[in-house]
């Protein structure tokens, strides 16, 4: 990837998004990434990106609030100018929230929030950013292994991620005239602070996930970030509208 490439990564201050930003930086790709609340985490990612020889600009964004997207796009324009370009090349729709609700416990408010963050936010942020993405650009959306494997207490999260997978295929069709490809990555259970850090910090959950995974352990952010970076590279330019599960062989 040439050094003048720019990626926009939502939720880039923590977990998988952070790993993707840092992995791209090692390949000379600059980043504009979003964070929701922790400026300290965002500043750390900026510093680490600089150490790798790339530039990063952190912008605050709640991906569940579409009313802020016009203002965010204006901030992106300023950030692109700061990076010396007018357009960006890669979009990674990574930011998300968790849900442990069952059929008996899920509320309309929780389901609405999942929809706003994971589906509506992805759709309309992509729409708003289309004038700024270069022809021939690439989009990676983040789904979940729970879109394929049904498990208890994920009745809102799993189906909404399945909707993201369908959305990705439709994006690939609609953006084909501009040679913009769209793919979706579906991580398995990853040991980060996502969902309160339950996979990382709860030994019982960690063991249960490892036992159902062919490679015998839970995933880490370092397993997923490189796959995102690879999908954005020219080497994967002929891969389009695909779902790639990054889960070590979970529930094969």
N, C-alpha and C positions, 0 to 999 in steps of 0.2 A: 504494500500500500504506500503510495507516495506521501511525502510529509505534509502536503497541503490538504489532505483529506480531513474532513470534520464530521464527527458523529454527535448526534443528540441522544442522550441516554436519560430516560426518566428513572427516578429512584436510584441515582448513581452514587449516593453517599454511603450506602450500606450493602452488605450481602452480595448477591449476584451482580447487581448493577455496578457496584464499586469495583468488583473484580473485572468486569467487562471494560470499564473505563481504563483501569490500570493495564490490562492486557493490550488494549488498543494503543495506549501511550507507548508501550514498548515497540510497537510497529510504526511509530511516528504519526499516529492519528490523533489530532487535537479533539477535545471534547467540550461540549456544552452539556452539563448534566444538571438534573434537578434534585432538590431535597425538599422535604416537607417541613421539618421543624428544627433539626439539629445543624446549626451553622458550623459548630465545631467539627462534626464529622465531615461536612462538606469541605471545610478548609484543609483538613488532613488529606483528603483525596487530591485537592488542588496541589498541595505541596509534593505529594508522592508522584503526581503526574509530571510536575516540573523536574523532579529528580530523574525521570526517565527521558527527559529531553523534549517532551511535548508540552502543549499548553492546555489548561482546562479552566473553564469559567462555570461557576456554580450559580444557578438561579433557583429561587424558591418557587414551588408550584404545588398546588393540591390538584392532582389529576382528576379528582372527583368533582371539581367545581368548574364546569365548562364556562361559567360567566367570566372567569379570569383568563381565558385562553387568548383573547385578542390582545390584552395587555402583555401576556407572556410572549406572544409572537413579536411584539414590538421590542421587547427585551432581547429576544433572539437576534433580531436584526442588528441591534447595537453590539451584541457579542460577536456576531460574524464579522462586523466591521473591525472590531478590536483584533480579531484573528487575521484580518487582511483579506477576507473573501466576502462574496455576496450571497453565496448559497452553501448548503451543507450536502453531505453525501450519504450518510447513514442515519437511520432512525431506529432506536431500540426502545420499544414500549415495554418497559420492565416494571415500573412502579406498581405496587399492589398492596392489598390488605388480606388478612386471613379471616377464616370463619370456621368455627367448630360446631355449627348449629345442626341439629337433627330436624326431621320433619315435625316432630312434636314441639320443638323449641324455637324454630326460626320465626322471626317477625317480618312484617312488611318493610319496616325501616331498615333492618339488616339486609334484606334482599335488595332493596332499592340502593343501598350503599354499595353492595357488591357490583350491581349493574352499572352504577355511575362511575366507579373507579376502574373496573376491569373491562367493561365493554363500551359504554357511552364515551368515557374519557379517551380510550384508545381510538375509537372511530373519529371523534371530532377533533382531537389534537392532531391526528394524522391529516385530516381534512384541512385544518388551519395552516399546517406547515407545508402543504403541497406546493404552494408557489415558491417556496424557498429551497426545496430539495432538487438537486441536479437530476437531469435526465440520466438514466443509467444508474440511479441510486439504488439503495437496498434498504429494506425494512425487515426487522426481526421483532416479532411479538413473542411474549412469554405466556405459555399455557401452564399445564401441570399434568403429571402422571395421573392425577385424579380425574382428568377428563376421559381417560380410557378405563381406569379401574375404579369401580364404585366401592367406597368404604364408609363405615358408619360416621355420622356427624360431619359430613361434608356435602350436605344436600344442596346448599346454595353455591358453594365455591366450585365444586366439580363441574356442574352443568354450565355455570357462567364461563368457565375456562373452555369448555367445549364450544361455546358460542364464539369465543375468541379464535379458535381454530377455523371455524367456518368463515368468520370475517376475514381471516388472512387469505383464504382461497379467493374470496370475492375481490379483495384488494389486488391480488395478482392479476386477475382478469381485467379490472378497470384501469390499472396502471400500466398494462402491457404496451400500449401505444407509446409511452414514454420510456420504455425499457427499464422500468423500475420493478425489481423483483420483491416478493414478500414471502417470507417463511416464518414458521413458528417453532419454537423450542419448548419442549415439555419436560422440565426437570422433575426428578423424583423428590423424595424427602431429603432436604439439604440442611446440614448443620450450620445454621446461621441464627440470628436473633428473630427471624421471621416466626410468626405465630407464638410469640413469647419465648422463643428459643427452646421449644419443647423437644425438638429432635436432637439438638445439641446438648441440652442440659439434663434431660430426663433419661437416666440409664435404662429404664424399662422400655421406653419408646425407642431409644436408640437401638437396643438389642432386637426389638420386634421388627424394626425396619431392616436391620442388617440380615436377619433370618429370612426375610422374604425377598432378598436381593441376591441375584446369582453371584455377584462378585463379593458378597459377604460383608459389606460395610455400608454405612450411610454415605451419602454424597457430601461434598464440601463445595464452597463457591468456586474453588480452583478447578473443579471438574466441569463447570458450566461456562465460565467466562471465556475460556479458550475456544469453545464451540461457537459462541456468539461471534467472536472475532473472526473465526474461520469462515463462517457463513457470510460475513461482510466482505471478505477478500475476493479478489478477482478470480481466484482458483475455483470458487463456487458460483461463478456467474451464471451457470446453466442449471442451477438448482433453484426451482421456483415453485411456490404453492405447496411446499412440503412441510410435514410435521416430523420433527426429529426429537425423539425421546432421549433424554440424557439422565439415565436412572440406574446404570449399572446392571440392567437386567432385572428390574423389579416386577414381580408378578408376571413372569414370562408365560 
